[in-house]
Amino acid sequence: MKTHELEEYLHITKQTLIYYEKESLIYPKRDDNGYRNYSKKDIEDLKFIIMLRTMDISIEEIKLIMAGQLSIRNALSTKQDFIKKHRIELDEIDKKIKAYTQRNKVMVSFDEVEDIVNNEVLLLCHGYIRYRGEEIQYDNIQYIDVSMSS
C-alpha cells in the first residue's frame, strides 16, 4: 500500500508515518521510483502503534513492547498508576479551587457593634469597611464587586 492510500486508510498523516519509520517502528520497502510501499505487517504494526498511542503509551515504551522487552500489561499498569497519582493531585487542586471560590453567607451591617462575634459581618460605617479583621478606608477603595442571592 502506498503512503497516500495508507494515510486515508488509517487516518494519519504522512509526517506521522515518516516519524514512525525514523523511530524504527516500521520498515516500509521502497519501490524502484523511491516511493514507500507498506506491507501487511507494516499496516498491522501501525494499527497496533496507533492503538497504544491512543492510551498515551510513549514511543520508547512502544519500542520496548515491540521488541518483547516490556509487556503491554505492564505498560498499561504503569499508565494507570500515573493516572491515579495525577487524579489524586487534581482532586486536591479541585478542592482548593472550590474552597477558594465557595460563596460564604455574609451579613452586612451599617452600625458598628463593639462585640461582633461573627467575622462574617461586612461593616460599612464611618468612612471605612471592615471584614474579617481587615479595615479599608473608603478613600482607598477603587471598586467593590458584589454578588447577591437570596
VMD Tcl script that builds the backbone (N, CA, C; Angstrom):
set m [mol new atoms 450]
animate dup $m
set s [atomselect $m all]
$s set {name element resname resid chain x y z} {
  {N N MET 1 A 0.861 -1.178 0.000}
  {CA C MET 1 A 0.000 0.000 0.000}
  {C C MET 1 A 0.900 1.232 0.000}
  {N N LYS 2 A 0.547 2.199 -0.801}
  {CA C LYS 2 A 1.313 3.439 -0.911}
  {C C LYS 2 A 0.961 4.396 0.244}
  {N N THR 3 A 1.818 5.378 0.432}
  {CA C THR 3 A 1.669 6.324 1.546}
  {C C THR 3 A 0.307 7.005 1.532}
  {N N HIS 4 A -0.095 7.539 0.384}
  {CA C HIS 4 A -1.366 8.266 0.309}
  {C C HIS 4 A -2.545 7.361 0.667}
  {N N GLU 5 A -2.531 6.141 0.178}
  {CA C GLU 5 A -3.603 5.191 0.482}
  {C C GLU 5 A -3.629 4.873 1.979}
  {N N LEU 6 A -2.448 4.699 2.555}
  {CA C LEU 6 A -2.343 4.374 3.981}
  {C C LEU 6 A -2.798 5.541 4.860}
  {N N GLU 7 A -2.463 6.759 4.435}
  {CA C GLU 7 A -2.928 7.948 5.168}
  {C C GLU 7 A -4.444 7.946 5.274}
  {N N GLU 8 A -5.116 7.700 4.165}
  {CA C GLU 8 A -6.579 7.692 4.152}
  {C C GLU 8 A -7.139 6.503 4.931}
  {N N TYR 9 A -6.510 5.352 4.779}
  {CA C TYR 9 A -6.981 4.126 5.427}
  {C C TYR 9 A -6.886 4.219 6.958}
  {N N LEU 10 A -5.765 4.725 7.453}
  {CA C LEU 10 A -5.544 4.788 8.907}
  {C C LEU 10 A -5.841 6.158 9.516}
  {N N HIS 11 A -6.159 7.127 8.672}
  {CA C HIS 11 A -6.432 8.500 9.147}
  {C C HIS 11 A -5.244 9.070 9.917}
  {N N ILE 12 A -4.064 8.936 9.333}
  {CA C ILE 12 A -2.860 9.529 9.909}
  {C C ILE 12 A -2.140 10.310 8.811}
  {N N THR 13 A -1.209 11.123 9.223}
  {CA C THR 13 A -0.507 11.976 8.263}
  {C C THR 13 A 0.766 11.306 7.753}
  {N N LYS 14 A 1.231 11.820 6.638}
  {CA C LYS 14 A 2.492 11.350 6.063}
  {C C LYS 14 A 3.637 11.591 7.051}
  {N N GLN 15 A 3.586 12.748 7.737}
  {CA C GLN 15 A 4.624 13.081 8.716}
  {C C GLN 15 A 4.663 12.039 9.842}
  {N N THR 16 A 3.504 11.567 10.248}
  {CA C THR 16 A 3.456 10.551 11.303}
  {C C THR 16 A 4.087 9.259 10.805}
  {N N LEU 17 A 3.766 8.868 9.597}
  {CA C LEU 17 A 4.357 7.657 9.024}
  {C C LEU 17 A 5.872 7.764 8.937}
  {N N ILE 18 A 6.351 8.906 8.492}
  {CA C ILE 18 A 7.799 9.125 8.390}
  {C C ILE 18 A 8.434 9.096 9.784}
  {N N TYR 19 A 7.756 9.709 10.750}
  {CA C TYR 19 A 8.267 9.712 12.127}
  {C C TYR 19 A 8.397 8.288 12.659}
  {N N TYR 20 A 7.361 7.462 12.468}
  {CA C TYR 20 A 7.412 6.075 12.944}
  {C C TYR 20 A 8.520 5.294 12.237}
  {N N GLU 21 A 8.757 5.617 10.981}
  {CA C GLU 21 A 9.850 4.975 10.247}
  {C C GLU 21 A 11.201 5.407 10.817}
  {N N LYS 22 A 11.355 6.709 11.075}
  {CA C LYS 22 A 12.609 7.218 11.656}
  {C C LYS 22 A 12.866 6.628 13.039}
  {N N GLU 23 A 11.792 6.348 13.773}
  {CA C GLU 23 A 11.916 5.766 15.110}
  {C C GLU 23 A 12.093 4.238 15.059}
  {N N SER 24 A 12.210 3.715 13.847}
  {CA C SER 24 A 12.408 2.275 13.610}
  {C C SER 24 A 11.268 1.420 14.155}
  {N N LEU 25 A 10.062 1.927 14.031}
  {CA C LEU 25 A 8.886 1.156 14.424}
  {C C LEU 25 A 8.291 0.408 13.242}
  {N N ILE 26 A 8.505 0.944 12.042}
  {CA C ILE 26 A 8.059 0.287 10.807}
  {C C ILE 26 A 9.190 0.361 9.796}
  {N N TYR 27 A 9.150 -0.559 8.836}
  {CA C TYR 27 A 10.222 -0.634 7.838}
  {C C TYR 27 A 9.611 -0.817 6.446}
  {N N PRO 28 A 8.994 0.232 5.891}
  {CA C PRO 28 A 8.390 0.062 4.569}
  {C C PRO 28 A 9.466 -0.140 3.493}
  {N N LYS 29 A 9.119 -0.946 2.533}
  {CA C LYS 29 A 10.013 -1.163 1.389}
  {C C LYS 29 A 9.900 0.043 0.457}
  {N N ARG 30 A 10.888 0.201 -0.411}
  {CA C ARG 30 A 10.877 1.279 -1.407}
  {C C ARG 30 A 10.737 0.663 -2.800}
  {N N ASP 31 A 9.852 1.253 -3.581}
  {CA C ASP 31 A 9.732 0.853 -4.980}
  {C C ASP 31 A 10.929 1.403 -5.757}
  {N N ASP 32 A 11.045 0.997 -6.993}
  {CA C ASP 32 A 12.143 1.479 -7.853}
  {C C ASP 32 A 12.137 3.003 -7.977}
  {N N ASN 33 A 10.957 3.600 -7.918}
  {CA C ASN 33 A 10.859 5.060 -8.043}
  {C C ASN 33 A 11.075 5.772 -6.697}
  {N N GLY 34 A 11.354 5.009 -5.619}
  {CA C GLY 34 A 11.636 5.592 -4.305}
  {C C GLY 34 A 10.412 5.751 -3.414}
  {N N TYR 35 A 9.224 5.451 -3.939}
  {CA C TYR 35 A 8.011 5.572 -3.122}
  {C C TYR 35 A 7.958 4.452 -2.089}
  {N N ARG 36 A 7.436 4.794 -0.927}
  {CA C ARG 36 A 7.276 3.792 0.126}
  {C C ARG 36 A 6.121 2.859 -0.246}
  {N N ASN 37 A 6.325 1.594 0.071}
  {CA C ASN 37 A 5.285 0.600 -0.154}
  {C C ASN 37 A 5.140 -0.197 1.150}
  {N N TYR 38 A 4.012 -0.019 1.817}
  {CA C TYR 38 A 3.797 -0.604 3.138}
  {C C TYR 38 A 3.215 -2.012 3.007}
  {N N SER 39 A 3.831 -2.939 3.727}
  {CA C SER 39 A 3.390 -4.335 3.700}
  {C C SER 39 A 2.231 -4.533 4.685}
  {N N LYS 40 A 1.642 -5.730 4.639}
  {CA C LYS 40 A 0.575 -6.065 5.594}
  {C C LYS 40 A 1.107 -5.997 7.016}
  {N N LYS 41 A 2.346 -6.438 7.224}
  {CA C LYS 41 A 2.944 -6.366 8.562}
  {C C LYS 41 A 3.103 -4.916 9.011}
  {N N ASP 42 A 3.557 -4.049 8.116}
  {CA C ASP 42 A 3.673 -2.617 8.437}
  {C C ASP 42 A 2.312 -2.061 8.861}
  {N N ILE 43 A 1.291 -2.426 8.122}
  {CA C ILE 43 A -0.052 -1.914 8.406}
  {C C ILE 43 A -0.541 -2.427 9.758}
  {N N GLU 44 A -0.311 -3.706 10.038}
  {CA C GLU 44 A -0.717 -4.267 11.339}
  {C C GLU 44 A 0.075 -3.614 12.474}
  {N N ASP 45 A 1.374 -3.409 12.252}
  {CA C ASP 45 A 2.199 -2.721 13.262}
  {C C ASP 45 A 1.682 -1.301 13.491}
  {N N LEU 46 A 1.330 -0.607 12.419}
  {CA C LEU 46 A 0.808 0.759 12.546}
  {C C LEU 46 A -0.507 0.786 13.315}
  {N N LYS 47 A -1.391 -0.151 13.045}
  {CA C LYS 47 A -2.646 -0.233 13.803}
  {C C LYS 47 A -2.357 -0.429 15.282}
  {N N PHE 48 A -1.396 -1.283 15.580}
  {CA C PHE 48 A -1.004 -1.559 16.963}
  {C C PHE 48 A -0.416 -0.301 17.621}
  {N N ILE 49 A 0.476 0.378 16.901}
  {CA C ILE 49 A 1.101 1.612 17.411}
  {C C ILE 49 A 0.038 2.670 17.668}
  {N N ILE 50 A -0.865 2.852 16.725}
  {CA C ILE 50 A -1.930 3.853 16.865}
  {C C ILE 50 A -2.796 3.538 18.076}
  {N N MET 51 A -3.124 2.256 18.265}
  {CA C MET 51 A -3.925 1.852 19.430}
  {C C MET 51 A -3.196 2.194 20.732}
  {N N LEU 52 A -1.916 1.883 20.800}
  {CA C LEU 52 A -1.145 2.191 22.017}
  {C C LEU 52 A -1.025 3.696 22.240}
  {N N ARG 53 A -0.844 4.457 21.171}
  {CA C ARG 53 A -0.738 5.920 21.303}
  {C C ARG 53 A -2.040 6.527 21.819}
  {N N THR 54 A -3.199 5.909 21.481}
  {CA C THR 54 A -4.468 6.428 21.999}
  {C C THR 54 A -4.547 6.282 23.521}
  {N N MET 55 A -3.723 5.405 24.074}
  {CA C MET 55 A -3.661 5.237 25.527}
  {C C MET 55 A -2.447 5.956 26.106}
  {N N ASP 56 A -1.859 6.840 25.301}
  {CA C ASP 56 A -0.732 7.684 25.701}
  {C C ASP 56 A 0.514 6.880 26.080}
  {N N ILE 57 A 0.675 5.730 25.463}
  {CA C ILE 57 A 1.901 4.961 25.659}
  {C C ILE 57 A 2.988 5.642 24.825}
  {N N SER 58 A 4.128 5.878 25.436}
  {CA C SER 58 A 5.203 6.620 24.760}
  {C C SER 58 A 5.838 5.790 23.648}
  {N N ILE 59 A 6.513 6.486 22.758}
  {CA C ILE 59 A 7.229 5.825 21.659}
  {C C ILE 59 A 8.294 4.890 22.224}
  {N N GLU 60 A 8.987 5.334 23.257}
  {CA C GLU 60 A 10.030 4.485 23.864}
  {C C GLU 60 A 9.421 3.203 24.433}
  {N N GLU 61 A 8.264 3.323 25.083}
  {CA C GLU 61 A 7.604 2.127 25.618}
  {C C GLU 61 A 7.121 1.226 24.478}
  {N N ILE 62 A 6.618 1.820 23.401}
  {CA C ILE 62 A 6.163 1.033 22.252}
  {C C ILE 62 A 7.339 0.261 21.649}
  {N N LYS 63 A 8.496 0.892 21.573}
  {CA C LYS 63 A 9.689 0.200 21.068}
  {C C LYS 63 A 9.996 -1.023 21.929}
  {N N LEU 64 A 9.917 -0.845 23.246}
  {CA C LEU 64 A 10.191 -1.961 24.161}
  {C C LEU 64 A 9.147 -3.067 24.013}
  {N N ILE 65 A 7.891 -2.670 23.872}
  {CA C ILE 65 A 6.813 -3.655 23.693}
  {C C ILE 65 A 7.033 -4.440 22.406}
  {N N MET 66 A 7.333 -3.736 21.316}
  {CA C MET 66 A 7.516 -4.399 20.029}
  {C C MET 66 A 8.772 -5.272 20.002}
  {N N ALA 67 A 9.745 -4.939 20.844}
  {CA C ALA 67 A 10.968 -5.746 20.942}
  {C C ALA 67 A 10.800 -6.898 21.932}
  {N N GLY 68 A 9.642 -6.966 22.582}
  {CA C GLY 68 A 9.400 -8.040 23.545}
  {C C GLY 68 A 10.068 -7.812 24.893}
  {N N GLN 69 A 10.512 -6.586 25.168}
  {CA C GLN 69 A 11.196 -6.274 26.417}
  {C C GLN 69 A 10.263 -5.686 27.473}
  {N N LEU 70 A 9.032 -5.384 27.085}
  {CA C LEU 70 A 8.033 -4.835 28.002}
  {C C LEU 70 A 6.679 -5.390 27.588}
  {N N SER 71 A 5.936 -5.860 28.569}
  {CA C SER 71 A 4.606 -6.380 28.237}
  {C C SER 71 A 3.607 -5.221 28.167}
  {N N ILE 72 A 2.613 -5.414 27.343}
  {CA C ILE 72 A 1.559 -4.399 27.239}
  {C C ILE 72 A 0.906 -4.209 28.601}
  {N N ARG 73 A 0.669 -5.318 29.311}
  {CA C ARG 73 A 0.033 -5.256 30.631}
  {C C ARG 73 A 0.835 -4.370 31.591}
  {N N ASN 74 A 2.158 -4.514 31.588}
  {CA C ASN 74 A 2.996 -3.688 32.478}
  {C C ASN 74 A 2.968 -2.217 32.061}
  {N N ALA 75 A 3.002 -1.969 30.768}
  {CA C ALA 75 A 2.955 -0.588 30.278}
  {C C ALA 75 A 1.636 0.069 30.672}
  {N N LEU 76 A 0.536 -0.664 30.508}
  {CA C LEU 76 A -0.776 -0.116 30.853}
  {C C LEU 76 A -0.938 0.034 32.364}
  {N N SER 77 A -0.381 -0.887 33.119}
  {CA C SER 77 A -0.430 -0.778 34.585}
  {C C SER 77 A 0.324 0.460 35.059}
  {N N THR 78 A 1.480 0.706 34.464}
  {CA C THR 78 A 2.255 1.910 34.795}
  {C C THR 78 A 1.459 3.163 34.447}
  {N N LYS 79 A 0.781 3.138 33.298}
  {CA C LYS 79 A -0.041 4.278 32.878}
  {C C LYS 79 A -1.189 4.488 33.857}
  {N N GLN 80 A -1.815 3.403 34.329}
  {CA C GLN 80 A -2.910 3.520 35.302}
  {C C GLN 80 A -2.407 4.104 36.618}
  {N N ASP 81 A -1.218 3.682 37.066}
  {CA C ASP 81 A -0.638 4.247 38.290}
  {C C ASP 81 A -0.406 5.745 38.130}
  {N N PHE 82 A 0.104 6.136 36.974}
  {CA C PHE 82 A 0.334 7.547 36.655}
  {C C PHE 82 A -0.983 8.325 36.726}
  {N N ILE 83 A -2.027 7.760 36.126}
  {CA C ILE 83 A -3.340 8.413 36.118}
  {C C ILE 83 A -3.880 8.548 37.538}
  {N N LYS 84 A -3.782 7.487 38.338}
  {CA C LYS 84 A -4.266 7.534 39.726}
  {C C LYS 84 A -3.551 8.617 40.524}
  {N N LYS 85 A -2.222 8.664 40.378}
  {CA C LYS 85 A -1.432 9.666 41.100}
  {C C LYS 85 A -1.872 11.077 40.719}
  {N N HIS 86 A -2.014 11.308 39.428}
  {CA C HIS 86 A -2.390 12.649 38.970}
  {C C HIS 86 A -3.851 12.959 39.273}
  {N N ARG 87 A -4.706 11.940 39.292}
  {CA C ARG 87 A -6.108 12.162 39.650}
  {C C ARG 87 A -6.199 12.650 41.101}
  {N N ILE 88 A -5.403 12.052 41.984}
  {CA C ILE 88 A -5.377 12.480 43.389}
  {C C ILE 88 A -4.896 13.930 43.478}
  {N N GLU 89 A -3.827 14.239 42.755}
  {CA C GLU 89 A -3.301 15.609 42.760}
  {C C GLU 89 A -4.331 16.586 42.203}
  {N N LEU 90 A -5.001 16.213 41.131}
  {CA C LEU 90 A -6.018 17.085 40.531}
  {C C LEU 90 A -7.215 17.250 41.457}
  {N N ASP 91 A -7.597 16.192 42.163}
  {CA C ASP 91 A -8.694 16.294 43.132}
  {C C ASP 91 A -8.347 17.278 44.249}
  {N N GLU 92 A -7.092 17.254 44.692}
  {CA C GLU 92 A -6.655 18.197 45.725}
  {C C GLU 92 A -6.705 19.633 45.208}
  {N N ILE 93 A -6.260 19.840 43.986}
  {CA C ILE 93 A -6.321 21.172 43.385}
  {C C ILE 93 A -7.773 21.610 43.258}
  {N N ASP 94 A -8.642 20.691 42.821}
  {CA C ASP 94 A -10.069 20.997 42.676}
  {C C ASP 94 A -10.680 21.400 44.020}
  {N N LYS 95 A -10.324 20.689 45.091}
  {CA C LYS 95 A -10.824 21.033 46.434}
  {C C LYS 95 A -10.376 22.441 46.834}
  {N N LYS 96 A -9.126 22.762 46.542}
  {CA C LYS 96 A -8.618 24.088 46.878}
  {C C LYS 96 A -9.344 25.168 46.090}
  {N N ILE 97 A -9.583 24.905 44.824}
  {CA C ILE 97 A -10.311 25.871 43.991}
  {C C ILE 97 A -11.723 26.059 44.508}
  {N N LYS 98 A -12.394 24.963 44.826}
  {CA C LYS 98 A -13.765 25.047 45.339}
  {C C LYS 98 A -13.804 25.788 46.674}
  {N N ALA 99 A -12.832 25.523 47.537}
  {CA C ALA 99 A -12.786 26.209 48.826}
  {C C ALA 99 A -12.568 27.705 48.631}
  {N N TYR 100 A -11.717 28.043 47.681}
  {CA C TYR 100 A -11.419 29.454 47.443}
  {C C TYR 100 A -12.607 30.187 46.831}
  {N N THR 101 A -13.296 29.523 45.921}
  {CA C THR 101 A -14.388 30.186 45.211}
  {C C THR 101 A -15.746 29.985 45.863}
  {N N GLN 102 A -15.766 29.235 46.958}
  {CA C GLN 102 A -17.042 28.980 47.638}
  {C C GLN 102 A -17.660 30.285 48.123}
  {N N ARG 103 A -18.943 30.417 47.911}
  {CA C ARG 103 A -19.642 31.612 48.376}
  {C C ARG 103 A -19.956 31.455 49.857}
  {N N ASN 104 A -19.647 32.473 50.598}
  {CA C ASN 104 A -19.956 32.495 52.022}
  {C C ASN 104 A -21.107 33.453 52.270}
  {N N LYS 105 A -21.952 33.087 53.202}
  {CA C LYS 105 A -23.033 33.989 53.591}
  {C C LYS 105 A -22.420 35.057 54.492}
  {N N VAL 106 A -22.601 36.289 54.090}
  {CA C VAL 106 A -22.014 37.412 54.826}
  {C C VAL 106 A -23.133 38.375 55.199}
  {N N MET 107 A -23.146 38.745 56.455}
  {CA C MET 107 A -24.095 39.747 56.937}
  {C C MET 107 A -23.493 41.129 56.679}
  {N N VAL 108 A -24.323 42.081 56.335}
  {CA C VAL 108 A -23.878 43.457 56.138}
  {C C VAL 108 A -24.492 44.294 57.253}
  {N N SER 109 A -23.633 45.079 57.901}
  {CA C SER 109 A -24.108 45.933 58.984}
  {C C SER 109 A -23.669 47.368 58.716}
  {N N PHE 110 A -24.566 48.307 59.040}
  {CA C PHE 110 A -24.243 49.721 58.880}
  {C C PHE 110 A -23.993 50.384 60.223}
  {N N ASP 111 A -24.078 49.608 61.278}
  {CA C ASP 111 A -23.844 50.107 62.633}
  {C C ASP 111 A -22.681 49.352 63.240}
  {N N GLU 112 A -21.749 50.098 63.819}
  {CA C GLU 112 A -20.622 49.444 64.465}
  {C C GLU 112 A -21.084 48.884 65.800}
  {N N VAL 113 A -20.869 47.610 65.946}
  {CA C VAL 113 A -21.229 46.928 67.196}
  {C C VAL 113 A -19.919 46.447 67.802}
  {N N GLU 114 A -19.703 46.804 69.060}
  {CA C GLU 114 A -18.429 46.502 69.708}
  {C C GLU 114 A -18.148 45.005 69.801}
  {N N ASP 115 A -19.166 44.223 70.048}
  {CA C ASP 115 A -18.927 42.804 70.317}
  {C C ASP 115 A -19.406 41.910 69.164}
  {N N ILE 116 A -18.974 42.233 67.934}
  {CA C ILE 116 A -19.310 41.382 66.798}
  {C C ILE 116 A -18.491 40.100 66.930}
  {N N VAL 117 A -19.188 39.015 67.155}
  {CA C VAL 117 A -18.528 37.728 67.344}
  {C C VAL 117 A -18.273 37.064 65.990}
  {N N ASN 118 A -19.209 37.232 65.083}
  {CA C ASN 118 A -19.123 36.595 63.779}
  {C C ASN 118 A -18.232 37.417 62.857}
  {N N ASN 119 A -17.147 36.820 62.371}
  {CA C ASN 119 A -16.255 37.511 61.434}
  {C C ASN 119 A -16.892 37.685 60.075}
  {N N GLU 120 A -18.006 37.013 59.824}
  {CA C GLU 120 A -18.666 37.086 58.527}
  {C C GLU 120 A -19.646 38.261 58.479}
  {N N VAL 121 A -19.264 39.369 59.069}
  {CA C VAL 121 A -20.059 40.590 59.010}
  {C C VAL 121 A -19.246 41.633 58.268}
  {N N LEU 122 A -19.847 42.184 57.238}
  {CA C LEU 122 A -19.232 43.272 56.494}
  {C C LEU 122 A -19.773 44.559 57.111}
  {N N LEU 123 A -18.895 45.308 57.726}
  {CA C LEU 123 A -19.293 46.524 58.437}
  {C C LEU 123 A -19.004 47.737 57.554}
  {N N LEU 124 A -20.039 48.519 57.279}
  {CA C LEU 124 A -19.920 49.718 56.464}
  {C C LEU 124 A -20.285 50.919 57.320}
  {N N CYS 125 A -19.305 51.654 57.767}
  {CA C CYS 125 A -19.635 52.846 58.546}
  {C C CYS 125 A -18.429 53.749 58.755}
  {N N HIS 126 A -18.693 55.003 59.071}
  {CA C HIS 126 A -17.684 55.995 59.470}
  {C C HIS 126 A -16.449 56.052 58.572}
  {N N GLY 127 A -16.633 55.963 57.270}
  {CA C GLY 127 A -15.519 56.164 56.352}
  {C C GLY 127 A -14.666 54.935 56.097}
  {N N TYR 128 A -15.093 53.770 56.558}
  {CA C TYR 128 A -14.292 52.573 56.278}
  {C C TYR 128 A -15.202 51.344 56.160}
  {N N ILE 129 A -14.607 50.299 55.612}
  {CA C ILE 129 A -15.252 48.987 55.536}
  {C C ILE 129 A -14.382 48.034 56.337}
  {N N ARG 130 A -15.011 47.191 57.156}
  {CA C ARG 130 A -14.265 46.199 57.939}
  {C C ARG 130 A -14.857 44.814 57.648}
  {N N TYR 131 A -13.959 43.884 57.370}
  {CA C TYR 131 A -14.374 42.499 57.131}
  {C C TYR 131 A -13.238 41.568 57.521}
  {N N ARG 132 A -13.568 40.584 58.345}
  {CA C ARG 132 A -12.589 39.595 58.819}
  {C C ARG 132 A -11.354 40.260 59.418}
  {N N GLY 133 A -11.560 41.266 60.164}
  {CA C GLY 133 A -10.466 41.943 60.855}
  {C C GLY 133 A -9.682 42.917 59.995}
  {N N GLU 134 A -9.963 42.970 58.717}
  {CA C GLU 134 A -9.291 43.914 57.824}
  {C C GLU 134 A -10.140 45.172 57.705}
  {N N GLU 135 A -9.467 46.301 57.740}
  {CA C GLU 135 A -10.183 47.573 57.644}
  {C C GLU 135 A -9.628 48.360 56.461}
  {N N ILE 136 A -10.540 48.851 55.612}
  {CA C ILE 136 A -10.134 49.611 54.429}
  {C C ILE 136 A -10.873 50.945 54.454}
  {N N GLN 137 A -10.120 52.019 54.360}
  {CA C GLN 137 A -10.711 53.347 54.315}
  {C C GLN 137 A -11.402 53.533 52.966}
  {N N TYR 138 A -12.539 54.236 52.968}
  {CA C TYR 138 A -13.271 54.485 51.726}
  {C C TYR 138 A -12.378 55.095 50.654}
  {N N ASP 139 A -11.478 55.984 51.058}
  {CA C ASP 139 A -10.602 56.662 50.101}
  {C C ASP 139 A -9.675 55.688 49.362}
  {N N ASN 140 A -9.418 54.517 49.966}
  {CA C ASN 140 A -8.504 53.539 49.377}
  {C C ASN 140 A -9.222 52.490 48.522}
  {N N ILE 141 A -10.532 52.599 48.385}
  {CA C ILE 141 A -11.300 51.605 47.631}
  {C C ILE 141 A -11.452 52.085 46.194}
  {N N GLN 142 A -11.021 51.227 45.262}
  {CA C GLN 142 A -11.161 51.551 43.842}
  {C C GLN 142 A -12.481 51.050 43.295}
  {N N TYR 143 A -12.900 49.860 43.682}
  {CA C TYR 143 A -14.184 49.323 43.269}
  {C C TYR 143 A -14.573 48.186 44.213}
  {N N ILE 144 A -15.845 47.841 44.219}
  {CA C ILE 144 A -16.366 46.738 45.015}
  {C C ILE 144 A -17.183 45.849 44.087}
  {N N ASP 145 A -16.903 44.570 44.104}
  {CA C ASP 145 A -17.618 43.577 43.299}
  {C C ASP 145 A -18.574 42.847 44.249}
  {N N VAL 146 A -19.863 43.004 44.025}
  {CA C VAL 146 A -20.862 42.425 44.917}
  {C C VAL 146 A -21.706 41.426 44.139}
  {N N SER 147 A -21.916 40.264 44.715}
  {CA C SER 147 A -22.807 39.265 44.137}
  {C C SER 147 A -23.868 38.968 45.176}
  {N N MET 148 A -25.117 39.038 44.786}
  {CA C MET 148 A -26.197 38.853 45.760}
  {C C MET 148 A -27.104 37.712 45.330}
  {N N SER 149 A -27.575 36.982 46.306}
  {CA C SER 149 A -28.587 35.951 46.058}
  {C C SER 149 A -29.427 35.815 47.315}
  {N N SER 150 A -30.588 35.220 47.147}
  {CA C SER 150 A -31.459 35.073 48.315}
  {C C SER 150 A -31.464 33.656 48.801}
}
mol reanalyze $m
mol bondsrecalc $m
mol representation Tube
mol addrep $m
